[in-house]
């Protein structure tokens, strides 16, 4: 019984991990975009 439950737990943890990594990737991308826009503003001045 417990052996059958283990894969489900692993699947769930993998799903949450991928969701978390996607979120962090989005945060990194947003930060990069902000930095690039700031660089453009500085270059204009």
C-alpha positions as CSV (number, residue, x, y, z in Angstrom):
1,X,0.0,0.0,0.0
2,X,2.7,2.5,1.0
3,X,4.8,1.6,-2.1
4,X,1.8,2.6,-4.3
5,X,1.5,5.9,-2.5
6,X,5.2,6.9,-2.9
7,X,5.1,7.6,-6.7
8,X,2.1,10.0,-6.2
9,X,4.0,12.0,-3.6
10,X,7.0,12.1,-5.9
11,X,4.9,13.3,-8.8
12,X,3.3,16.0,-6.6
13,X,6.7,17.2,-5.3
14,X,8.0,17.3,-8.9
15,X,5.0,19.4,-10.0
16,X,5.5,21.9,-7.2
17,X,9.2,22.1,-8.0
18,X,8.7,22.8,-11.6
19,X,6.1,25.4,-10.8
20,X,8.5,27.1,-8.3
21,X,11.4,27.0,-10.9
22,X,9.1,28.6,-13.5
23,X,8.2,31.3,-11.1
24,X,11.8,32.0,-10.3
25,X,12.7,32.1,-14.0
26,X,9.9,34.6,-14.5
27,X,11.3,36.7,-11.7
28,X,14.8,36.6,-13.2
29,X,13.4,37.6,-16.6
30,X,11.5,40.5,-15.1
31,X,14.5,41.7,-13.2
32,X,16.6,41.5,-16.5
33,X,13.9,43.4,-18.4
34,X,13.9,46.1,-15.7
35,X,17.7,46.4,-15.8
36,X,17.7,46.6,-19.6
37,X,15.1,49.4,-19.6
38,X,17.1,51.3,-16.9
39,X,20.2,50.9,-19.1
40,X,18.3,52.4,-22.0
41,X,17.2,55.3,-19.9
42,X,20.7,56.0,-18.7
43,X,22.1,55.8,-22.3
44,X,19.5,58.3,-23.5
45,X,20.6,60.8,-20.8
